[in-house]
Structure formats: structure tokens, C-alpha cells
Amino acid sequence: MKVAVFSSKSYDKKFLNAANQGVGHELVYYDPKLDASTAPLVGDALAVCVFVNDVLDLATLEILKQMGVKLIALRCTGFNNVDLKVAGELGLIVVRVTAYSPYSVAEHAVGLILTLSRKYHRAFNRVREGNFSLDGLLGFDLQARTVGIIGTGKIGMVLAEILQGFGCRILGYDAYPNQHFGQFKKAEYVTLDELYAQADIISIHCPLLPETHHLINGAALDKMKKDVILINVSRGALIDTEAMIEGLKSQKVGALGLDVYEEEEELFFQDLSLKIIQDDVFQRLLTFPNVLVTGHQAFFTQEALTDIATITISNISDFAAERPCPHEIRYIPKP
């Protein structure tokens, strides 16, 4: 099957080509992201392979349908960038990567926690400048600290397992509790308000849905401890960035670690080092010494990319062979 791969980078080509070895799909790579302006590039491809910042809205989906596309293969877990209702109405099949190495994202979250709690990023820059003063670098032990995990799917569970090794008390919140969460020492499910009130560190691991949009907003911040550390390695719009900036300015938020940003589609996955970034909100975030931002790289490990490519090619093969695909997603109307 001919597949148009959008938002493709060198690493996408490497891992997808490896997974496609011996399978035989025709993969055609395009650097731009997919949206209504680039959709005509699909040509005679029957499938498109897309990533987190590709835009599959009404306009794009209608063009894809007109071009003869039958399948949308997401090489990611989140699907908030796809209008599933419209896709279903147009008869387009949507598949995704339901899971890949959960250790990649969980370990990145731990890296952000450790960096912010021990101020590694500031120490690194100081030492390079010959400044060996410890003033302003005082950190704290993770042992006996309370960490709240919002979302206890595979990634949240791995994070809980890692934090158990640090001796943390772990509070979990999930609309669909995991029956295995209780196996961890010092771990318990609580309400979201209880998690906000008790956690020293909060790490977000839930999908972006209409009901979770701006889950962390001004009202949520008001319920949290002073000097709380917040970590988001899921989707940017889970956090109201404007409210977060106010929380940082008032010193309610002690530190913020982001691997995602709600307006990241115009920034991440490209080199803008020689350009002036026009996003004033993002630039404001970068002025805080207690904010650490990475460019959506939590998933970026050899193991995770191998899993993503393997499952993506398998999804395409299932469709091409007219087999049921276990990773198909469909729009489910609210009752």
C-alpha cells in the first residue's frame, strides 16, 4: 500500500523503513505537517501516516477523502488532533499506536522532577562559567515527599513504580482506577481535590479530551500547596498556560517541567534558533529560572521509536489485508 508520511524527520524514516523491511509498503515521506494546504501532496496514496501536530480537521479530512485516502495511521497515542466524528462520517478509518515503551515518558518525567528539585540545569550553566557557588541551588530529598499522579495508565504506573524506589508517598487519580495501583507501597487513590491539596509534586499522564482541557487552571492551582512542582509530559492543553504564568509570578508554583506546550505546533520539532519566536506566552515561560521546557522529546528513545514504527506498519498491514485492526479508534458520541 502507498502511504504518505507527513511531518517526517530522519529518525521517522530510519525506524519506519526498518519496520517496513520485508513488508513492502510504499512509504513516501514529506517534511511539512499535514493540514488543508499540504493535503494535496498525498497524490494517489491510499493512506496517510501522521504525528501529533498534524491537523486533521474538517477541511483537511474532506480533501483527503476527495484524494481517495482510506486510512489515517497515527504514529502516536494521542488523537486530539483528529476530528473523529468527521472522519467517521467520511468513511475514513483511523488507527493509532495504543502503547509504546512507557518507560521512555515515565523516565523523562523523573528526569524533569530531579532536575527541578536539585536545580541541575542551573548548576550546569554556572559551572561552565566558572561559578562554583552553591547559593540558590538548595534542593530537597524525594524520599518521603508526596507525589500526585494524574492518570494511572501504563505510563503513570511505571512512574509510580520508579517513585516507589525513591521512597515517595504516591497519590493517584484516574477516572478509571487501575486495579494494580494498590500494589505499590505508600500508594493510594484519592479525589482530584485531595491530590491537589496534599501533593508536593504533581505529574500529569492523562489524555487530552474536552473534559480534561485546561485541567490545571487557576482554580486548580488555588487548591495546591505553595511551592508545588508541576510536570506535564502528556499534552500541552492540559495546562492553562496563562494561569500557570500567574502561578509562577505569585510563587504559588515552585517549579514547572514541560515537555509539551498548548501552542507547540508552530514551535516544536523544528530548528528555530536563527528566528525570532513570535509566541509571547512561550517566551514569557522561558524567562522563569524555575521553568524547564523540553521539546516533546519524552517519547524519544530507541525502544519507543521501534515500538511506534512496528505498530504503525502493523496497523497499515491490517488495513491493507482487510483484517480487523485492534488499534482502530472511532468517534463515540456522549450519552
Residue pairs with C-beta under 8 A, 6 or more apart in sequence:
1 25
1 26
1 46
1 47
1 71
1 316
1 319
1 320
2 25
2 26
2 28
2 43
2 44
2 45
2 46
2 47
3 25
3 26
3 27
3 28
3 45
3 46
3 47
3 48
3 49
3 73
3 316
4 28
4 30
4 41
4 42
4 43
4 45
4 47
4 48
4 49
5 12
5 16
5 27
5 28
5 29
5 30
5 48
5 49
6 30
6 32
6 33
6 34
6 38
6 41
6 48
6 49
6 50
6 51
6 54
7 30
7 31
7 32
7 33
7 34
7 50
7 51
7 53
7 54
7 269
8 29
8 30
8 31
9 31
9 269
11 300
11 305
12 29
12 51
12 75
12 309
13 27
13 29
15 305
15 306
15 308
15 309
16 27
16 49
16 75
16 309
16 312
16 313
17 27
18 306
18 309
19 306
19 309
19 310
19 312
19 313
20 27
20 313
23 313
23 317
25 313
25 316
25 317
25 320
27 49
28 43
28 45
30 38
30 41
32 38
32 41
33 51
33 53
33 54
33 55
33 265
34 48
34 50
34 54
34 55
34 56
34 60
35 54
35 55
35 57
35 59
35 60
36 55
36 57
36 59
36 60
36 63
39 60
39 63
39 64
39 67
40 63
40 67
42 48
42 64
42 67
42 69
43 67
44 68
45 67
45 69
46 68
46 69
46 70
46 71
47 69
47 70
47 71
47 72
47 73
47 316
47 319
48 64
48 69
48 71
48 72
48 73
49 73
49 74
49 75
49 312
49 316
50 56
50 72
50 73
50 74
50 75
50 81
51 74
51 75
51 76
51 269
52 76
52 78
52 81
52 296
53 81
53 264
53 265
53 268
53 269
54 81
55 81
55 265
56 64
56 72
56 81
56 82
56 83
56 87
57 83
57 86
58 83
58 86
61 83
61 86
61 87
61 90
61 92
62 86
62 90
64 72
64 92
65 90
65 91
65 92
69 92
70 91
70 92
70 93
70 319
71 92
71 93
71 94
71 95
71 316
71 319
72 82
72 87
72 92
72 93
72 94
72 95
73 95
73 96
73 312
73 315
73 316
73 319
74 82
74 94
74 95
74 96
74 97
74 312
75 97
75 308
75 309
75 312
76 96
76 97
76 299
76 308
77 96
77 97
77 98
77 99
77 100
77 207
78 207
78 208
78 234
78 235
79 94
79 96
79 329
80 207
80 208
80 209
80 235
80 237
82 94
84 94
84 329
84 330
84 331
85 331
85 333
87 94
87 331
88 330
88 331
93 319
93 325
93 328
94 328
94 329
94 330
95 315
95 316
95 318
95 319
95 325
95 327
95 328
95 329
96 315
96 327
96 329
97 307
97 308
97 311
97 312
97 315
97 327
98 311
98 326
98 327
99 154
99 307
100 299
100 303
100 304
100 307
100 308
100 311
101 301
101 303
101 304
101 307
102 154
102 155
102 157
102 158
103 158
103 301
103 303
104 298
104 299
104 300
104 301
104 303
104 304
105 155
105 205
105 233
105 298
105 299
105 304
106 155
106 156
106 158
106 159
106 162
107 158
107 162
108 233
108 259
108 294
108 297
108 298
109 159
109 203
109 205
109 231
109 233
109 257
109 298
110 159
110 162
110 163
112 231
112 233
112 257
112 259
112 292
112 294
113 142
113 147
113 201
113 203
113 229
113 231
113 257
114 120
114 142
115 121
115 257
115 292
116 229
116 255
116 256
116 257
116 290
116 292
117 139
117 140
117 142
117 201
117 229
117 255
118 137
118 139
119 136
119 137
119 138
119 139
121 292
122 136
122 137
122 289
123 137
126 132
126 133
126 137
142 163
142 166
142 167
142 168
143 166
143 167
143 168
144 167
144 168
144 169
145 168
145 169
145 200
145 201
146 168
146 169
146 170
146 171
146 198
146 199
146 200
146 201
147 163
147 168
147 169
147 170
147 171
147 199
147 200
147 201
147 202
147 203
148 170
148 171
148 172
148 173
148 195
148 196
148 198
148 199
148 201
148 202
148 203
149 156
149 159
149 160
149 170
149 171
149 172
149 173
149 202
149 203
149 205
150 156
150 173
150 174
150 192
150 195
150 202
150 203
150 204
150 205
150 206
150 215
151 173
151 174
151 204
151 205
151 206
151 207
151 234
152 160
152 172
152 173
152 174
152 177
152 178
152 181
152 205
153 174
153 178
153 205
153 206
155 205
155 233
156 172
156 174
156 178
156 203
156 205
157 178
157 180
157 181
159 203
159 205
160 170
160 172
160 181
160 184
160 187
161 184
163 170
164 170
164 184
164 185
164 186
164 187
167 186
168 186
169 186
169 187
170 184
170 186
170 187
170 188
171 187
171 188
171 189
171 190
171 194
171 195
171 198
171 199
172 178
172 181
172 187
172 188
172 189
172 190
172 195
173 189
173 190
173 191
173 192
173 195
174 181
174 189
174 206
177 189
181 187
181 189
182 188
190 198
193 223
195 202
196 202
196 220
196 223
196 224
197 223
197 224
197 225
198 225
199 224
199 225
199 228
200 225
200 227
200 228
200 229
201 228
201 229
201 230
201 231
202 216
202 224
202 228
202 229
202 230
202 231
203 230
203 231
203 232
203 233
204 215
204 216
204 230
204 231
204 232
204 233
204 234
204 238
204 239
205 233
205 234
206 212
206 215
206 234
206 238
207 234
207 235
208 234
208 235
208 237
208 238
212 238
213 237
213 238
214 237
214 238
214 239
214 240
214 243
215 238
215 239
216 230
216 232
216 238
216 239
216 240
216 243
216 244
217 240
217 243
218 240
218 243
218 246
218 247
221 243
221 244
221 246
221 247
221 252
221 253
222 252
224 252
224 253
226 251
226 252
226 254
227 251
227 252
227 253
227 254
228 252
228 253
228 254
229 253
229 254
229 255
229 256
229 257
230 239
230 244
230 253
230 255
230 256
230 257
231 256
231 257
231 258
232 238
232 239
232 257
232 258
232 259
232 260
233 259
233 260
233 298
234 260
235 260
236 258
236 260
236 261
236 262
236 263
236 264
237 262
238 260
239 258
239 262
241 261
241 262
241 263
241 281
241 285
242 281
244 253
244 256
244 285
245 281
245 284
245 285
247 253
248 256
248 288
248 290
248 291
253 290
254 290
255 290
255 291
255 292
256 285
256 288
256 290
256 291
256 292
257 291
257 292
257 293
258 285
258 291
258 292
258 293
258 294
259 293
259 294
259 295
259 296
259 297
259 298
260 296
261 267
261 268
261 282
261 285
261 293
263 279
263 281
263 282
264 295
264 296
266 279
267 277
267 279
267 282
267 295
268 295
268 296
269 295
269 296
277 283
285 291
285 293
286 293
299 305
299 308
311 327
315 325
315 327
317 323
318 324
318 325
318 326
319 325
